[in-house]
Amino acid sequence: MSVTVDPAVYRQRIARVRAAMFEQDVDVLLLSVGHDLPYLIGYEAMPLERLTMLVLPREGTPTLVLPRLEAPRVRRMPDLFDVHPWNETDDAVAIVATLASKASVAAIGDQTWGRFVVELLPAMPDTQFRRAVEVVGPLRSRKDPAEIEALRAAGAAVDRIAGALQRGEIPLVGRTEAQVSADLSARILAEGHDVVNFAIVAAGENAASPHHHAGSRVIRAGELVLCDFGGTMNGYCSDITRCVYLGTPTGEIAEAYEVLHTAQQAAVAAAIVGTPCEVVDAVARRIIAEAGLGEFFVHRTGHGIGLEAHEEPYIVSGNRLALSAGHAFSIEPGIYLPGQWGMRLEDIVVATQQGPDPMNCADHRLVALDV
C-alpha cells in the first residue's frame, strides 16, 4: 500500500534520480510493478497482464502509461507527471516504446514482467537496457527522517506482539503452527498494519528450516518455537524474530542461544556509518564459528528494509558497500541444526551518525515459558 506524501517530496526524489541518471549516462527509466513507482510518484501498480509503466526521461515530463480501468486509482499531480491511459485494444508496449524512442540507454525495473521485457527489446532495437535498481536503489536505501519514523512505528507495533509472545499471552502448547501464525497475523493487523507480509511459526525440528511454512504440526511442551513476523504499516515494513522455549531449555539450546545473542548484539554494535556491509556480516559469523556452530549459520546476516521487506543494502559477505546514514536493515543471525531445532534473533536497525539505531526493543533473551 502506498502512502500519501507531499508532492514536494516526490519532486525531490525525481530530481535525485535524474542526477543519478546523468551520472550513469541513463536516458530513461522504465518502471512497472515494484516499489520504485510508489517511491517516485506515489502509485503502486497492480501485478496485471495489462502493462503499467512510468516512462521517466532524464529531461522532460514523465508519463505514467497504464490501463484505462486503472486510471481512477492514480493520485493526479499534473505538474509532476502526465497520465496516458490506454484502451483494451491499444498496444501498450508500442506506446512505451514511442515515448522512449530517443533513448540510447534505458534502465528497467527488476520486477517488470518478463513478457513485457521480451516485447520491449525488439520494439526498442537501438536501446541498451540496464537495471533500474542501479539508479534508484542507492537512493531508496538511504531513508529520510520521515521514512525512519515510519519504520520505527512499524517496529514498535511488532515489538508489542513479541512482548505478548514472551509474556505467554499468545497460547502455544496444543495449537498448530498454522493457528499461531493466524493469531500473529490478526495481531499485526490489529496493531495498525495494512497487510501481513509473513508470520513464520516453526516448532522443534521445523525451526531448522529458516523459511518454514507454518502447518498442521501441533506445538508441544519442551521445545523451542521460532516466530518471525512482519507486515506493512503506512507503506513501510516491519520484521522481527524472537524465540521462546516451552519449559526449561536444555543445556545445548541455552548455550547455543547465548552464542546467537552475543553474535546478534555484536553485529548491531558494528553497524556504524562507514563500515562495509560484509564486515557487519563477518562480526556475527565469526562469533558463531568460534563456538563451533559456523556450519549451521546458513544465510546472510541481514537485508535492507523499507517500502519492501527485502531491499538494499544486504548484510552479506562480498558486499563492500559502506553503510551510510539512513541505511535501514535487519540484523538476524541464525543457528539451525537439521532435524533438531533452529533459532534466529532479528532486529531492524538504522545506521545514523550517532550510531546504530534499533527499531526493535523486545527482550532479546531466550524467554522460557511455564507450561
N, C-alpha and C positions, 0 to 999 in steps of 0.2 A: 504494500500500500504506500502510495506517495504522500508527501506532506505538503501542506500549504506553506509556501516560502515567499518572502518578499521578492518581487521581480528583480530588484536591485542585486540580490544575491545571485540569481541566475545570470544576470548580465556580467557580474564579476567573474563567475565561473567560466562563462563562454570566452571572456577576454583572456583568461589564463590559459584556456585550452588553445585559443588561437595563437598565443605566444609560443606555446609548445609546438604547435603545428609549424610555425615559422622556423623554429629551431631545428625541427626534424625534417623539414622540406616536404611536408604533407599538404596537399592541396585541398582535400575534402575529407570529412569524417562521414561515414555511413553507419548510423546507429539504429539497430532494430530492437528486438527483445533484449532484456537485461536491464541493468541499473544505471548505465551511463545516461540513458534517456531521461529518467526522472531526476537524475542529478543535475542535468543541464537545463531542462525545460519543465520539470515537474509532471511529466506524463509517463505513465507506465503502460507499455504496450501489452496487450493480451497475446498469449502464445497461440496465434491462429495460423491457419493455412493461407490467410489473407495477409499480404505484406504491409507492415508498418515500418517506416524508415525515416529518420531525421537526416536530411542532407545538409551538412554544416560546412560551407566553404570557408576557406581561410579569410576571404573577404566577401562582403555581401550578406544578404539576408538568408538565414537558414530557412529551410522549408520542411515541414512535417508532412510526409506523404502517408496517408492512412485510408482504410476502407471508410466509405461514407457513413456506414452504420455505426462506426466508432467515433465519428467526429463530435457527437454531443458530449463525450467524456473529456474532451480537451479543455483545459483552462486557457482561454484565449488571451494572449499577450502580444497584440499586433506589432508593438514596437520592438519585440524580441524575435519573433519568428512568424512566418507565413504558414497557413494550413492548406494543403492540397488534398481534398477528399477525392477518392477515385470510386467509380461505379463498378458493379459486378462484372461488366463486360470489358472494362478497361484493362490494359496491360500495365500493371503497377511497376514491374521491373523496367519496362521501357520508359516510364515516367521518371524513375530514379536515374536511369542511365542518361536521359536527356538533361536533367538538372545538373548532373556531374560530368557532363561530356567533355569539359575542358580540363579535367583533372589528369595530370600525369601520374600522380601518386595519390591513392585513396587508402584510408585506414578504416577497416571494417570491424564492427563489434564481434567479439569472440562468440557470443551466443546467437548470432544470426543463423537461422536455419540453413542447413546445407543446400536445400533445393534452391533457395534464393541466391546463394553464392554461386552455385553452378550456372544459374541463369544470368547472373550479372557478368560473369567472366567473359562470355562471348559478346555480350551487349556493350562491353567497355574494353575492346581488344587492345587499345593503346595505353591502358592504365595499369600501373603496377600496384598490387594490393599488399598492404601491411596490416598488422593487428592494431586496432584502436586502443587496446589496453596499454600499449607503449606510450600513447599520447595522454589518455585520460587517467590511467591507473595511478601514476605517481601523484596526481593532483587529488584524486578521490581518497587516496590512502592517508593524506595529511588532513585530519579533521580540524574544523574551525571550532571556536568555543561553543556555538550552539549545537553542533553535532556531538561534541563531548558531553554536554549536559544531557542530550537525548540518550546517549549511551549510558550515562550514569543513572538516569531514571529507569531505564530498562533493566540495568544491573541490579538496582535496589529492589525492583519488583521480584526478580527471580531469587534474590537473596532471602526475601521473606518466605518464599516457598521452601528454599533449602533449610531455613531455620525451623519451619514446621516439620520437615522431614527429620531433622536432627533431634527435635523435641519429642518425637514419637507421635505426633499429631496426625500423621498420614499412615493409616494401617497398612502393614506389610505382610505379616505372617498369615498364611492361609488364603491370601489373594493371589491371583495370577499376575505375572508381569504386565500383561495387557491391561488388566484392571487398574493397576497402579499407574501405568502410563496414561490411561484415560483420566485418572484423578489429577495427575500433574498437569495434563493439558487443560482441564477445566479450570484449575487454579491459575494457570498462565493467563487465560482469557479474563478471569475474574480480577486479576491484578492490573488490568488495563491494556494488555497486548491486543493487537488487532488480529493476529494469526499465530498459530503454534507452528514453529518450524520443525521441531522434533522433540520427543520425550522418550529417551532411551532408558529402559529399566532392565537391568541384567543381574540375575541372581546366581550365586555359586559359580559353577563352571561356565555358565553363559557369559559372565563378565570378562572372560578371557578373550571374547570377540569384541574388539573396540567399538564397532558399529552394530552391535547385536540388535535384532528386531524383536521387540517385546512380544511374547507369545503366550501360550497356554500353560507354561510351566508354573507350578504353584511355589511360592516363596516359603521357605521353611526356616525354623529357628536354627541357630548355629551356622549361619553362612553370611558371607559378605554380599551386600546389594549395592550396585553402582547405578547412580541416576545422573544422566546428562541431559539437560533440557534447556530450551530457549524458544523465543519467538520474535516477532517484530512488533515494536511499540512506537507509534508515531514515526514510522518509517525506518527506525534503527533497531538493530538486532541485539538480543541478549543471548548468553551462552554460559552455562555454569555446570560443573560436575562436582558432586560430593558423593562419598561412600559412607554407609553405615554398616555396623556389624550387629547381627541379631543374637545377642548373648555376649559371652566373653570371648574376645578374639584369641585364636591360637597364637603361640609364640612366633611362628613363622610369619603369619599375616601381620601381627603387630610390628615385628621388626622390619618387614618389607615396607609397611606403610610409613614408618618413621623415615626410612630412606627416601621414599617418594615425597613426603612432606618437606624434608630438607632440600631435595633437588628442586622442588617447585618454588619454594621461597627464595632459594639462591638464584634461580633464573629470573624471578621477578626483580630481585635487587640488582641484577646485572643489566636489566633492560633500560639503560640510560642513553640519553641522546649522544650520538656519535659511535655507539657500539654496533658492530656489524651483527646482523640477524644470526649468522651462523655461530657467532661467539656465544650468544644467549643460549642457543640450542646446545652448544658444547658444554656449557656450565651444568645444565641439568643432566645431560648424558654421562658426563664424567662421574658425577656422584653416584648415579645408578650403576655404572660399570664397575666402579671401585668396590661396590658392595657385592659384586659377583652376579648382578642381575641385568647386565647390559644387553644380553641377547633377547631379553623379554620386553625391552622398550622398542616397539616395532614401528613407531610413527614419528613424525616431526614434533617438535616441542610446541608449535603454535601456528596460528593462521590469523591474518588480518580480519577485521570485522567492521561493519558499518551499515550501509544500505543492504549489503549481502552478509550472510552468515560466514562465508569464506571468501576473502579477497586479499589483495596485497596489504601489507607485506607478510611473507611466510617465514616463520622462525624455524629454519631448517639448514642443515649442513649444505654448503655450497652457495648459499645466498649471502653475498658480501655486502649487500645494501646496508648502509649505516642508518640506524634509527634516527628519525627526525622528530622534532616536537610536533605532536598531533597524530603520530602513528598510533593506531589502536589495534590490539592483537590479543590473542589468547596465550596463556602460559599453561600448558596442560600435559606434563609428562605422565606416562602410564607404565605399569608393570603387569604383564599378562602371562600367566602360566597355563598353557593349553590343557584343557580337561580338568583344571583345578579351580582357579579363581583369577580375577583381574581387578585392578584398581587404577583409578585416574583422579587427579586433583586439578581443577581448572578455575582460573580467574581470567577476566578481561582486564587488560592493563593499557593505559595510555602513557606514552612517553612524553614527558614535559621537561622544560629547562630546569625545574626544581627536583626532578627525579621521577621514578615510576609512580603512576597514579592508578591504583587498583579500582576497578569499578565494582568489585565484589568483596564483601567483608564477612560472609557467613563463616562459621567455625571451620578451621582447616584441619582440625584433628579428626582421627577416625573415631566417630562417636559410637559407643556401644549402647544399644537399646535393651532394656529389660524385656524379656519375653516370657 
